[in-house]
Amino acid sequence: MKILKIFLVFFLYAPLIKPLIAQWQQNNNPFDEHSVYCFALNQNNLIVGGYNAVFISTNTGQSWAPYSNGLIGNGVQALAFNNTYTFCSSDSGVFRFSNNTNYWTRIKKGLKVLDVNTIAIKDSNLIAGTFNGIYLSNNNGETWDFKNGLKDYTIISLVYNGSNLYAGTNGGAFLSKDNGYSWKSLNNGIIVASVGDFAFYEQNIFFASGAGIFVSKNNGENWSQISVMSTNVLCFHGKNLFAGTDDGVFLSTNLGLSWIQVNSGLRPKYIYALIVIDDKIIFAGTDKGIWKRQLDEMIKSGENDTLSSPTNFCLYQNYPNPFNQTTKVNYSIPQSSYVTIKVYDVLGKEVATIVDENKLAGNYSVEFNAIKLVSGIYMYRFTAGNYSQTKKFILMK
């Protein structure tokens, strides 16, 4: 009888119980808390690259198998594939995986710079972005040619959108319509030194940077800033735009006009990579392995702390860094506070003050001009109420 009463009480009141908000989860992480830099989805195979390894999953991340036979280097930076091969880049060059041999082979003939940040592929055209320009291969990496179009630029990102190839560099954004042989500058309105990851929605182009997110509504001819979050990666699912930042994952359902922080359960906050699988699950590559979350519950979860009302105190890494004379420092405060940001030399001597005033809750960006300082390494300390955080920057004049 007692059990029946308990059942009746639960039955009557169950509809009134609000469902628990699901969270990010770290399941069967193969990287043992190390960094994960990139994902690729080849048919039903999810491939992930990161610290010293590549892994593959055939069951949507429920289990992982080693996929690193033949690889050398300290970290896999990017993954790409065509109908014949899978490719990856690292600090030791570009590697090609063949299903026939189940082995990665380094392909470097003509590739004089082996520290490769990013790769992109279209048909048999393979493009490698290095710390010193662009290399092209039109035979699946058998041989490489150096192209002078972006000589002396550090290539941060390469991505195709249809037949257009976009490059993010330490000198801005560039467009190639001929698979990397020639480039057009797309820097009107870009106020940052370095351009990172790109994302596309209809005629809108977005890019991530250490100083925030920028958008162009006319194919890159003009840009405007829509966020000051230090952002590493962007990922679209339908009209939902996800941003992987230095402070976790944010979601915009209106093309960047407003943002929602969706970090429930996410222990690491530094996000390197994002990918959506089967329209159901989003995976995040972090500095502490692989994390995943259901898309539908995240979009509807009610995590509605927008950027106008941050939930945590946070000091972001200045951008650019290293810098020559001027740099931007971004920070967030969840409540009104007296804020100071002071600069110290390596001996601990205070040499400059960036901020020293009361601030309302919100997200802020301030420019620091180091004209009075000499080249070197400095620390900048952020204090708001009882909270304090310190980061390092490098001034190079």
C-alpha positions as CSV (number, residue, x, y, z in Angstrom):
1,M,0.0,0.0,0.0
2,K,2.9,2.4,0.8
3,I,4.5,1.7,-2.5
4,L,1.2,2.4,-4.3
5,K,0.9,5.8,-2.5
6,I,4.4,6.8,-3.5
7,F,3.6,5.8,-7.1
8,L,0.4,7.9,-7.1
9,V,2.2,10.9,-5.7
10,F,4.8,10.7,-8.4
11,F,2.2,10.2,-11.1
12,L,0.2,13.2,-10.0
13,Y,3.2,15.6,-9.6
14,A,5.6,14.3,-12.4
15,P,4.1,16.7,-15.0
16,L,5.1,19.6,-12.7
17,I,8.7,18.6,-12.4
18,K,10.9,20.6,-14.7
19,P,13.3,18.4,-16.7
20,L,17.0,18.7,-15.8
21,I,19.1,20.6,-18.2
22,A,21.4,18.1,-20.0
23,Q,25.1,19.0,-20.1
24,W,28.3,18.6,-21.9
25,Q,29.9,15.2,-21.3
26,Q,33.3,13.7,-21.7
27,N,32.8,10.1,-22.8
28,N,35.6,7.6,-23.7
29,N,38.1,10.4,-24.2
30,P,41.1,8.9,-26.0
31,F,43.3,11.9,-25.5
32,D,43.8,11.5,-21.7
33,E,43.1,15.2,-21.0
34,H,45.4,16.5,-23.7
35,S,44.5,19.0,-26.4
36,V,42.3,18.3,-29.4
37,Y,42.8,20.6,-32.4
38,C,40.6,19.3,-35.3
39,F,37.8,17.1,-36.5
40,A,36.8,15.7,-39.9
41,L,33.7,13.6,-40.9
42,N,34.4,11.2,-43.7
43,Q,31.1,9.4,-44.5
44,N,30.2,7.8,-41.2
45,N,33.7,8.0,-39.8
46,L,34.5,10.8,-37.3
47,I,38.2,11.5,-37.2
48,V,39.9,13.6,-34.6
49,G,43.4,15.0,-34.4
50,G,45.3,16.5,-31.5
51,Y,48.3,16.1,-29.2
52,N,50.6,13.4,-30.7
53,A,47.7,11.3,-32.2
54,V,44.7,10.7,-34.5
55,F,41.7,8.6,-33.5
56,I,38.7,7.4,-35.4
57,S,35.2,6.5,-34.4
58,T,32.6,4.6,-36.4
59,N,29.8,5.0,-33.9
60,T,29.4,8.7,-33.3
61,G,32.1,9.0,-30.6
62,Q,30.9,6.1,-28.4
63,S,34.2,4.4,-28.9
64,W,37.5,5.3,-30.5
65,A,40.3,3.4,-32.3
66,P,43.9,4.5,-32.8
67,Y,44.6,6.0,-36.2
68,S,48.1,7.2,-35.9
69,N,50.3,4.5,-37.5
70,G,53.2,6.3,-39.2
71,L,52.6,9.8,-37.8
72,I,55.4,11.8,-36.3
73,G,55.3,15.3,-34.7
74,N,53.8,16.9,-31.6
75,G,50.3,17.6,-32.7
76,V,47.9,17.2,-35.6
77,Q,46.6,20.7,-36.6
78,A,44.2,20.0,-39.4
79,L,42.4,17.2,-41.3
80,A,41.0,17.0,-44.8
81,F,40.0,14.3,-47.2
82,N,38.9,13.5,-50.8
83,N,37.5,10.4,-52.4
84,T,40.9,8.7,-52.4
85,Y,42.9,9.8,-49.3
86,T,42.7,11.4,-45.8
87,F,45.3,14.1,-45.1
88,C,46.6,15.8,-42.0
89,S,49.0,18.5,-41.2
90,S,51.3,18.9,-38.2
91,D,54.6,20.5,-37.1
92,S,56.4,17.8,-39.1
93,G,54.7,18.3,-42.4
94,V,51.7,16.9,-44.3
95,F,50.7,13.2,-44.1
96,R,48.5,11.1,-46.3
97,F,46.6,8.0,-45.1
98,S,45.8,5.1,-47.5
99,N,43.2,2.5,-46.6
100,N,45.2,0.0,-48.6
101,T,48.2,0.2,-46.3
102,N,46.5,1.5,-43.1
103,Y,49.5,3.8,-42.7
104,W,50.2,7.6,-42.7
105,T,53.0,8.6,-45.1
106,R,54.7,11.9,-45.0
107,I,54.5,13.7,-48.4
108,K,57.1,16.4,-48.5
109,K,58.7,16.6,-52.0
110,G,59.0,20.3,-52.6
111,L,57.5,21.2,-49.2
112,K,60.3,23.2,-47.7
113,V,58.4,24.4,-44.7
114,L,57.3,21.5,-42.6
115,D,55.5,23.4,-39.8
116,V,52.0,23.3,-41.5
117,N,49.1,25.1,-39.7
118,T,46.3,24.2,-42.0
119,I,45.3,22.3,-45.1
120,A,42.4,22.5,-47.6
121,I,41.4,20.2,-50.4
122,K,39.2,20.3,-53.5
123,D,39.3,17.3,-55.8
124,S,43.0,16.5,-56.2
125,N,44.1,20.1,-55.4
126,L,45.7,20.1,-51.9
127,I,46.7,23.4,-50.3
128,A,49.0,23.7,-47.3
129,G,49.2,26.9,-45.2
130,T,52.5,27.3,-43.4
131,F,54.4,29.9,-41.3
132,N,55.8,31.2,-44.6
133,G,53.1,31.2,-47.2
134,I,51.2,28.7,-49.4
135,Y,52.2,25.5,-51.0
136,L,50.1,23.8,-53.7
137,S,49.9,20.2,-54.9
138,N,47.6,19.1,-57.8
139,N,48.5,15.4,-57.5
140,N,47.4,14.5,-53.9
141,G,50.6,15.6,-52.4
142,E,53.1,13.7,-54.5
143,T,54.9,17.0,-55.3
144,W,54.5,20.5,-53.9
145,D,55.0,24.0,-55.4
146,F,55.5,27.2,-53.4
147,K,53.3,30.1,-54.5
148,N,54.4,33.7,-53.9
149,G,50.9,35.2,-53.7
150,L,50.9,35.1,-49.8
151,K,54.7,35.0,-49.3
152,D,55.9,36.1,-45.9
153,Y,52.4,35.6,-44.4
154,T,51.6,33.1,-41.6
155,I,48.6,31.1,-42.9
156,I,46.3,30.5,-40.0
157,S,43.3,29.0,-41.8
158,L,42.2,27.7,-45.2
159,V,38.7,26.8,-46.2
160,Y,36.7,26.3,-49.4
161,N,33.2,27.8,-49.8
162,G,32.1,26.4,-53.2
163,S,34.9,27.2,-55.6
164,N,36.2,30.1,-53.5
165,L,39.2,29.5,-51.3
166,Y,39.6,31.8,-48.2
167,A,42.8,32.3,-46.3
168,G,43.1,33.7,-42.8
169,T,46.5,35.1,-42.1
170,N,48.5,37.4,-39.8
171,G,48.0,40.0,-42.5
172,G,44.2,39.7,-42.8
173,A,41.8,37.8,-45.1
174,F,42.4,36.8,-48.7
175,L,40.3,35.1,-51.4
176,S,41.5,32.9,-54.3
177,K,39.2,31.8,-57.2
178,D,41.8,29.6,-58.8
179,N,42.8,27.1,-56.1
180,G,45.5,29.3,-54.5
181,Y,47.4,30.5,-57.5
182,S,46.4,34.1,-57.1
183,W,44.9,36.0,-54.2
184,K,42.7,39.1,-53.6
185,S,42.9,41.1,-50.3
186,L,39.6,41.3,-48.4
187,N,40.6,43.6,-45.6
188,N,38.2,46.6,-45.8
189,G,36.9,47.1,-42.2
190,I,39.2,44.5,-40.6
191,I,40.7,46.1,-37.5
192,V,42.7,43.1,-36.3
193,A,46.1,41.8,-37.3
194,S,45.3,38.1,-37.6
195,V,42.2,36.4,-39.1
196,G,41.4,32.9,-38.0
197,D,38.6,30.4,-38.8
198,F,35.8,31.1,-41.3
199,A,32.2,30.1,-41.4
200,F,29.5,30.7,-44.0
201,Y,25.7,31.2,-44.1
202,E,24.1,32.2,-47.4
203,Q,25.8,35.5,-48.4
204,N,27.2,36.0,-44.9
205,I,30.9,35.3,-44.1
206,F,32.2,35.2,-40.6
207,F,35.7,34.9,-39.2
208,A,37.1,34.4,-35.7
209,S,40.0,36.2,-34.2
210,G,41.6,36.9,-30.9
211,A,39.8,40.2,-30.8
212,G,36.3,38.9,-31.6
213,I,34.1,37.8,-34.5
214,F,33.6,39.8,-37.7
215,V,31.0,39.4,-40.4
216,S,30.7,40.4,-44.1
217,K,27.3,40.5,-45.8
218,N,28.8,41.2,-49.3
219,N,31.2,38.3,-49.9
220,G,34.1,39.8,-47.9
221,E,34.2,43.2,-49.5
222,N,33.4,44.9,-46.2
223,W,33.6,43.7,-42.6
224,S,32.1,44.7,-39.3
225,Q,32.8,43.5,-35.7
226,I,29.9,41.7,-33.9
227,S,31.7,40.3,-30.8
228,V,34.7,41.0,-28.7
229,M,35.0,37.4,-27.5
230,S,38.5,35.9,-28.1
231,T,37.3,33.2,-30.6
232,N,39.2,30.3,-32.0
233,V,36.6,28.4,-34.1
234,L,33.1,28.9,-35.7
235,C,30.6,26.3,-36.7
236,F,27.1,26.6,-38.3
237,H,24.2,24.2,-37.9
238,G,21.4,25.6,-39.9
239,K,21.1,29.2,-38.8
240,N,22.6,28.4,-35.4
241,L,26.2,29.7,-35.1
242,F,28.4,28.2,-32.5
243,A,31.6,29.9,-31.3
244,G,34.5,28.1,-29.6
245,T,36.2,30.7,-27.4
246,D,38.8,31.1,-24.7
247,D,35.8,30.9,-22.3
248,G,33.8,28.0,-23.6
249,V,31.1,27.7,-26.2
250,F,28.6,30.4,-27.2
251,L,25.5,30.1,-29.4
252,S,23.8,32.7,-31.6
253,T,20.5,32.0,-33.2
254,N,20.4,35.3,-35.1
255,L,23.7,35.4,-37.0
256,G,25.7,37.0,-34.3
257,L,23.4,39.8,-33.1
258,S,23.3,38.2,-29.6
259,W,25.0,35.3,-27.9
260,I,24.1,32.7,-25.3
261,Q,26.8,31.0,-23.3
262,V,26.2,27.2,-23.4
263,N,28.8,25.8,-21.0
264,S,26.7,23.6,-18.6
265,G,28.9,20.7,-17.6
266,L,31.8,21.9,-19.7
267,R,34.9,21.7,-17.4
268,P,37.6,23.0,-19.9
269,K,37.0,26.4,-21.3
270,Y,39.5,26.7,-24.1
271,I,37.9,25.4,-27.3
272,Y,40.0,24.6,-30.4
273,A,37.5,22.8,-32.7
274,L,33.7,22.2,-33.1
275,I,31.8,19.8,-35.4
276,V,28.1,18.8,-35.6
277,I,27.3,15.1,-36.3
278,D,24.0,13.7,-37.7
279,D,22.2,16.9,-36.9
280,K,22.1,15.7,-33.3
281,I,25.4,16.0,-31.5
282,I,28.0,18.7,-31.3
283,F,31.6,17.7,-30.4
284,A,34.1,20.2,-29.0
285,G,37.9,19.8,-29.1
286,T,39.3,21.4,-26.0
287,D,42.6,21.6,-24.1
288,K,41.3,18.7,-22.0
289,G,40.1,16.2,-24.7
290,I,36.8,15.6,-26.5
291,W,33.5,16.8,-25.1
292,K,30.0,16.3,-26.7
293,R,26.4,17.5,-26.2
294,Q,23.0,17.0,-27.7
295,L,22.0,19.8,-30.0
296,D,18.3,20.0,-29.4
297,E,18.5,20.3,-25.6
298,M,21.3,22.9,-25.8
299,I,19.4,25.1,-28.2
300,K,16.2,24.9,-26.0
301,S,17.9,24.6,-22.6
302,G,17.3,28.1,-21.3
303,E,20.9,28.9,-20.8
304,N,20.1,32.5,-21.5
305,D,23.0,34.4,-20.0
306,T,23.9,36.6,-23.0
307,L,27.1,38.5,-23.4
308,S,25.4,41.6,-22.0
309,S,25.2,39.7,-18.7
310,P,28.3,37.5,-18.3
311,T,28.3,34.9,-15.6
312,N,32.0,34.9,-14.7
313,F,34.9,37.3,-14.2
314,C,37.3,36.7,-17.1
315,L,40.4,38.3,-18.5
316,Y,41.1,37.3,-22.1
317,Q,44.5,37.1,-23.8
318,N,45.4,40.4,-25.4
319,Y,45.3,40.5,-29.2
320,P,47.5,40.7,-31.1
321,N,50.3,39.1,-29.1
322,P,53.2,39.7,-29.7
323,F,52.4,43.2,-30.7
324,N,54.0,46.4,-31.9
325,Q,52.9,49.4,-29.7
326,T,49.1,48.8,-29.6
327,T,47.0,45.8,-28.6
328,K,43.5,45.1,-27.3
329,V,42.6,43.7,-23.9
330,N,39.1,42.2,-23.4
331,Y,37.5,41.3,-20.1
332,S,34.1,40.4,-18.6
333,I,32.5,41.2,-15.2
334,P,29.2,39.7,-14.0
335,Q,28.5,42.5,-11.6
336,S,29.4,46.1,-11.0
337,S,32.9,46.3,-9.8
338,Y,35.9,48.6,-9.4
339,V,38.2,47.3,-12.2
340,T,42.0,47.8,-12.5
341,I,44.3,46.4,-15.2
342,K,47.9,47.2,-14.5
343,V,51.1,46.3,-16.4
344,Y,54.3,45.0,-14.7
345,D,57.7,44.3,-16.0
346,V,59.6,41.1,-15.4
347,L,60.9,42.4,-12.1
348,G,57.4,43.1,-10.8
349,K,57.6,46.9,-11.2
350,E,54.3,48.6,-12.2
351,V,54.9,50.4,-15.5
352,A,51.4,51.2,-16.8
353,T,47.7,51.3,-16.0
354,I,45.2,50.3,-18.6
355,V,41.9,50.5,-16.6
356,D,41.3,52.1,-13.2
357,E,37.6,52.9,-12.7
358,N,34.1,51.6,-11.7
359,K,32.4,49.4,-14.4
360,L,28.9,48.0,-14.8
361,A,28.4,44.3,-15.5
362,G,29.3,43.6,-19.1
363,N,32.0,42.8,-21.6
364,Y,34.7,45.3,-22.4
365,S,37.5,45.9,-24.8
366,V,40.2,48.4,-24.2
367,E,43.2,49.4,-26.4
368,F,46.6,49.7,-24.8
369,N,49.3,51.8,-26.3
370,A,52.7,50.8,-25.2
371,I,54.5,53.7,-26.8
372,K,56.4,54.5,-23.5
373,L,57.6,50.9,-23.0
374,V,60.6,49.1,-24.4
375,S,60.4,45.7,-26.1
376,G,60.2,42.8,-23.8
377,I,57.9,40.5,-21.8
378,Y,55.3,42.0,-19.5
379,M,52.5,40.8,-17.2
380,Y,49.1,42.5,-17.0
381,R,46.9,42.0,-13.9
382,F,43.2,42.3,-13.9
383,T,41.4,43.0,-10.6
384,A,37.7,43.3,-10.1
385,G,36.4,43.2,-6.5
386,N,38.0,40.1,-4.9
387,Y,38.8,38.6,-8.3
388,S,42.3,38.7,-9.8
389,Q,43.8,37.2,-12.9
390,T,47.2,37.7,-14.6
391,K,48.4,37.1,-18.2
392,K,51.6,37.7,-20.2
393,F,52.2,39.7,-23.3
394,I,55.2,40.4,-25.5
395,L,56.0,43.8,-26.9
396,M,58.1,43.8,-30.0
397,K,59.1,47.2,-31.4
